[in-house]
């Protein structure tokens, strides 16, 4: 099994920054896609950023403010969030899809709250 654990969430003022981390453990054969999703209260889960096919894609609402990255040596994926807005308030989940290994792993989420 693949286990993902998010960290780095918290409360921040509008205009501030946070960096979310997602540490992976377990056997990963080949990453088809990895990224971050979020779910605000009363809303559907939405894709924030995803890396697949050697390219990174961002939701229109976060493009230019958020950056997806990874550190393979630390088995960790990051989401750098700058210029945060109240509408970014949500629970953020990391996801890793390994089609070769038959894994679609999700973390438990980390809360991000942006105040105005």
Backbone torsions as a table, in degrees:
resi	resn	phi	psi	omega
1	UNK	NA	150.6	175.6
2	UNK	-104.6	131.3	-177.9
3	UNK	-118.6	129.3	179.1
4	UNK	-118.2	136.2	179.1
5	UNK	-130.8	119.7	178.0
6	UNK	-89.6	153.9	173.5
7	UNK	-156.1	166.9	175.2
8	UNK	104.6	-4.2	178.4
9	UNK	-71.9	169.6	179.4
10	UNK	166.5	-168.9	178.9
11	UNK	-102.0	131.2	-178.1
12	UNK	-143.6	150.2	176.0
13	UNK	-74.7	151.2	175.2
14	UNK	-54.4	136.8	-176.7
15	UNK	93.0	-11.2	179.9
16	UNK	-83.2	-175.6	-176.5
17	UNK	-133.2	152.5	172.6
18	UNK	-143.0	152.4	172.2
19	UNK	-122.6	117.0	177.4
20	UNK	-89.5	143.6	178.0
21	UNK	-121.2	148.5	176.9
22	UNK	-136.8	108.3	-179.1
23	UNK	-96.2	130.7	-178.3
24	UNK	-106.6	144.0	174.0
25	UNK	-137.7	160.2	-177.0
26	UNK	100.7	177.9	-175.5
27	UNK	-84.2	120.1	175.5
28	UNK	-114.8	122.7	-178.1
29	UNK	-87.5	-48.4	-178.8
30	UNK	-162.7	125.7	-178.4
31	UNK	-83.1	116.0	174.5
32	UNK	-83.2	-42.3	179.0
33	UNK	-154.0	146.0	173.8
34	UNK	-145.1	147.2	-179.4
35	UNK	177.8	-166.5	-177.0
36	UNK	-125.0	140.9	174.3
37	UNK	-124.7	163.6	176.0
38	UNK	-144.3	155.6	178.0
39	UNK	-138.8	115.8	176.8
40	UNK	-88.0	156.9	179.6
41	UNK	-55.2	129.8	177.8
42	UNK	75.5	7.0	-178.3
43	UNK	-122.4	164.5	177.3
44	UNK	-75.9	153.8	173.2
45	UNK	-65.1	136.8	-179.4
46	UNK	-130.4	150.4	176.8
47	UNK	-75.0	133.1	178.0
48	UNK	-100.2	-51.7	-179.4
49	UNK	-155.7	141.0	179.3
50	UNK	-145.6	140.7	173.9
51	UNK	-110.2	122.2	178.2
52	UNK	-155.4	146.6	-179.5
53	UNK	61.0	26.6	178.8
54	UNK	79.4	7.2	-179.9
55	UNK	-130.8	155.7	-179.3
56	UNK	-113.3	135.1	-179.2
57	UNK	-122.2	143.1	-178.3
58	UNK	-125.7	147.4	171.1
59	UNK	-61.9	145.8	-178.4
60	UNK	-58.0	-31.8	-176.9
61	UNK	-72.1	-18.0	-176.9
62	UNK	-118.4	-9.1	-177.1
63	UNK	-59.7	131.8	-177.1
64	UNK	92.8	-14.7	179.6
65	UNK	-113.5	-33.9	-177.7
66	UNK	-108.8	148.2	178.4
67	UNK	-135.8	126.7	176.9
68	UNK	-93.1	135.3	177.8
69	UNK	-150.5	172.5	177.4
70	UNK	-147.5	156.8	174.2
71	UNK	-126.0	99.6	-175.5
72	UNK	-62.8	-34.5	-179.8
73	UNK	-63.7	-29.8	-179.9
74	UNK	-101.4	3.5	-179.1
75	UNK	53.4	41.5	-172.3
76	UNK	-132.1	139.4	174.5
77	UNK	-112.4	145.1	-176.4
78	UNK	-125.6	154.0	169.2
79	UNK	-130.3	105.5	175.9
80	UNK	-84.7	122.5	-176.6
81	UNK	-117.7	115.6	179.6
82	UNK	-115.8	159.9	179.6
83	UNK	48.9	52.0	-176.5
84	UNK	-64.8	145.9	-179.2
85	UNK	-121.4	155.5	178.7
86	UNK	-54.4	-33.5	179.4
87	UNK	-70.3	-7.0	173.5
88	UNK	-81.4	-7.8	179.7
89	UNK	-59.7	123.5	-177.1
90	UNK	-178.6	170.3	166.9
91	UNK	-89.5	127.7	-177.1
92	UNK	-103.9	131.1	-178.6
93	UNK	-119.9	139.0	172.4
94	UNK	-97.1	153.1	-175.7
95	UNK	-141.7	142.2	176.1
96	UNK	-138.7	125.2	178.8
97	UNK	-111.4	123.9	178.2
98	UNK	-123.0	96.3	-176.8
99	UNK	-70.8	-33.7	178.4
100	UNK	-64.1	-40.7	179.5
101	UNK	-91.8	-2.3	178.8
102	UNK	69.0	35.7	-178.3
103	UNK	-117.8	136.3	170.8
104	UNK	-132.8	89.4	-169.9
105	UNK	-97.5	143.4	177.7
106	UNK	-130.6	143.9	171.0
107	UNK	-83.3	176.2	-179.6
108	UNK	-83.5	-13.5	176.0
109	UNK	101.2	155.9	175.0
110	UNK	-136.7	135.5	-174.4
111	UNK	-81.7	131.7	172.6
112	UNK	-120.0	125.3	178.5
113	UNK	-126.9	125.3	-178.4
114	UNK	-115.5	121.0	-178.1
115	UNK	-100.8	152.7	176.7
116	UNK	-108.0	NA	NA
